Amino acid sequence: MLQSGKRTSDQPARIPQSAQIRKAVLAYSGGLDTSIIIPWLRENYGCEVIAMVGDVGQGDDYEAVRAKALATGASRVFVQDLRREFITDYVWKALQAGAVYEGKYLLGTSLARPVLAKAQVEVAMRVGADAVAHGCTGKGNDQVRFEMAYKALAPRLKVIAPWREWSIKSREDAIDYARAHNVPIPV
């Protein structure tokens, strides 16, 4: 039980028997949200969790991210170098089209979601996963970008969106969950 009184790990997800998951590939960043998703998936779905990290040029320390995913409970970690594909197939085309949001916002983050989802689906197919998962909250468009790509590329894969299922509702809840599950903080 969390200090806030909300249940997390002891509250099982409501999963229909037909939706049993053996292996899930998580779009993993190494941040708080995706780091707590690893033990949450293992507890609530009883599945093997494989982390997929996509390098689209953000300059992270991928060895540290890999180590954290493994320490948090991932069975394997795939670090995919997506920089060339991202620039060639997404960013360059958006620049050529003059794509901006509301006339002033560049679309770097939103453009990255489909290439990350594509790489995640490729890993899922390679390892024989039956599900993919992401750490997008239920409030923004990123969840839609990931899930539309999943459905277009691999409609048979089940999609797990923990932010729409679990009782964690705040950063404080997430930190409490991380502490209770030995997920390194700060993240």
C-alpha positions as CSV (number, residue, x, y, z in Angstrom):
1,M,0.0,0.0,0.0
2,L,1.4,3.4,-0.9
3,Q,1.5,6.3,1.5
4,S,-1.3,7.9,-0.5
5,G,-3.5,4.9,0.2
6,K,-3.6,3.9,-3.4
7,R,-2.9,0.3,-4.3
8,T,-0.3,-0.6,-6.9
9,S,1.6,-3.9,-7.0
10,D,-0.9,-5.7,-4.8
11,Q,-3.8,-4.8,-7.1
12,P,-3.8,-7.3,-9.9
13,A,-4.6,-6.1,-13.4
14,R,-7.9,-7.3,-14.8
15,I,-6.7,-9.5,-17.7
16,P,-9.1,-11.7,-19.6
17,Q,-7.8,-15.3,-19.8
18,S,-7.5,-14.9,-23.6
19,A,-5.1,-12.0,-23.1
20,Q,-2.4,-13.8,-21.2
21,I,1.0,-12.4,-22.0
22,R,4.2,-14.5,-21.9
23,K,6.7,-11.9,-23.2
24,A,6.4,-8.1,-23.6
25,V,8.8,-5.7,-25.2
26,L,8.8,-2.3,-23.5
27,A,9.8,1.0,-25.1
28,Y,12.3,1.9,-22.4
29,S,14.0,5.2,-21.7
30,G,15.5,4.6,-18.4
31,G,13.4,7.3,-16.7
32,L,11.1,6.8,-13.7
33,D,8.0,5.8,-15.6
34,T,9.5,3.1,-17.8
35,S,11.7,1.9,-15.0
36,I,8.8,1.1,-12.7
37,I,6.9,-0.4,-15.6
38,I,9.4,-3.3,-15.7
39,P,8.6,-4.7,-12.2
40,W,4.9,-3.8,-12.7
41,L,4.6,-5.8,-15.9
42,R,6.3,-8.8,-14.2
43,E,4.0,-8.6,-11.2
44,N,0.7,-7.9,-13.0
45,Y,1.2,-9.9,-16.2
46,G,3.6,-12.5,-14.9
47,C,5.6,-12.1,-18.2
48,E,9.1,-11.8,-19.3
49,V,10.0,-8.1,-20.0
50,I,12.5,-7.2,-22.7
51,A,13.5,-3.5,-22.9
52,M,14.0,-1.8,-26.2
53,V,15.9,1.5,-26.1
54,G,15.9,3.6,-29.2
55,D,18.8,6.1,-29.9
56,V,17.3,8.9,-32.0
57,G,20.2,11.2,-31.1
58,Q,19.3,12.2,-27.6
59,G,22.8,11.4,-26.4
60,D,22.0,9.2,-23.4
61,D,24.5,6.9,-21.7
62,Y,23.2,3.7,-23.2
63,E,25.4,1.4,-21.1
64,A,23.9,3.0,-17.9
65,V,20.4,2.7,-19.3
66,R,21.0,-0.9,-20.3
67,A,22.4,-1.7,-16.8
68,K,19.4,0.0,-15.1
69,A,16.9,-2.0,-17.2
70,L,18.6,-5.3,-16.3
71,A,18.8,-4.3,-12.6
72,T,15.1,-3.4,-12.6
73,G,14.1,-6.8,-13.9
74,A,14.3,-6.8,-17.7
75,S,15.6,-10.1,-19.1
76,R,17.3,-8.5,-22.1
77,V,17.9,-5.1,-23.4
78,F,18.1,-4.1,-27.1
79,V,19.7,-0.7,-27.8
80,Q,18.7,0.2,-31.3
81,D,20.7,2.9,-33.2
82,L,17.8,4.7,-35.1
83,R,19.5,8.0,-35.8
84,R,20.0,7.5,-39.6
85,E,16.5,6.2,-40.1
86,F,15.0,8.9,-37.9
87,I,16.8,11.7,-39.8
88,T,16.3,10.2,-43.3
89,D,12.8,8.9,-43.1
90,Y,11.2,11.2,-40.6
91,V,13.0,14.5,-39.8
92,W,14.1,15.3,-43.4
93,K,10.7,14.7,-44.8
94,A,9.1,16.8,-42.1
95,L,11.6,19.6,-42.8
96,Q,10.9,19.4,-46.6
97,A,7.2,19.6,-45.9
98,G,7.7,22.6,-43.5
99,A,5.9,20.6,-40.8
100,V,5.5,22.6,-37.6
101,Y,2.7,22.7,-35.0
102,E,0.8,25.9,-34.6
103,G,3.3,27.6,-36.9
104,K,6.1,27.5,-34.3
105,Y,6.7,24.2,-32.7
106,L,9.1,21.6,-34.3
107,L,7.9,18.1,-34.1
108,G,11.0,16.2,-32.9
109,T,9.4,14.3,-30.1
110,S,6.3,13.4,-32.0
111,L,8.2,12.4,-35.1
112,A,10.4,10.0,-33.0
113,R,7.4,7.9,-31.7
114,P,6.7,6.0,-34.9
115,V,10.4,5.1,-35.5
116,L,10.7,4.0,-31.9
117,A,7.5,1.9,-32.2
118,K,8.7,0.4,-35.5
119,A,12.0,-0.7,-33.9
120,Q,10.1,-2.0,-30.9
121,V,7.8,-4.1,-33.1
122,E,10.8,-5.5,-34.9
123,V,12.4,-6.5,-31.6
124,A,9.0,-8.1,-30.5
125,M,8.9,-10.2,-33.7
126,R,12.6,-11.2,-33.4
127,V,12.1,-12.5,-29.8
128,G,8.7,-14.0,-30.2
129,A,6.9,-11.5,-27.9
130,D,3.1,-11.4,-27.8
131,A,2.8,-7.9,-26.4
132,V,4.4,-4.4,-26.6
133,A,4.2,-1.8,-23.8
134,H,4.9,1.9,-23.5
135,G,5.1,4.4,-20.7
136,C,3.0,7.2,-22.2
137,T,0.4,8.7,-19.9
138,G,-3.2,8.5,-20.9
139,K,-3.3,12.3,-21.3
140,G,-1.2,13.0,-24.4
141,N,-0.9,12.1,-28.0
142,D,2.2,10.0,-27.6
143,Q,0.1,7.0,-26.6
144,V,-1.8,7.3,-29.9
145,R,1.4,7.6,-32.0
146,F,2.8,4.5,-30.4
147,E,-0.4,2.5,-30.6
148,M,-1.3,3.4,-34.1
149,A,2.2,2.3,-35.3
150,Y,1.8,-1.0,-33.3
151,K,-1.5,-1.7,-34.9
152,A,-0.4,-0.8,-38.4
153,L,2.8,-2.9,-38.2
154,A,1.7,-5.9,-36.0
155,P,-2.0,-6.0,-35.3
156,R,-1.7,-9.4,-33.5
157,L,0.5,-7.9,-30.8
158,K,-1.3,-7.0,-27.6
159,V,-0.7,-3.5,-26.4
160,I,-0.1,-2.8,-22.7
161,A,-0.5,0.8,-21.5
162,P,0.2,0.8,-17.8
163,W,-0.8,4.4,-17.2
164,R,-4.3,3.5,-18.2
165,E,-4.4,0.4,-16.0
166,W,-2.5,1.0,-12.7
167,S,-3.4,3.0,-9.7
168,I,-0.2,5.2,-9.8
169,K,-1.5,8.7,-10.4
170,S,1.3,11.0,-9.5
171,R,5.1,11.3,-9.5
172,E,5.0,10.7,-5.7
173,D,3.1,7.5,-6.2
174,A,5.7,6.4,-8.8
175,I,8.6,7.2,-6.5
176,D,6.9,5.3,-3.7
177,Y,6.5,2.3,-6.1
178,A,10.1,2.6,-7.2
179,R,11.3,2.6,-3.6
180,A,9.2,-0.4,-2.7
181,H,10.6,-2.3,-5.7
182,N,14.2,-1.3,-5.4
183,V,14.2,0.7,-8.6
184,P,17.1,3.2,-8.4
185,I,16.2,6.8,-7.6
186,P,17.1,9.4,-8.9
187,V,16.2,8.3,-12.3
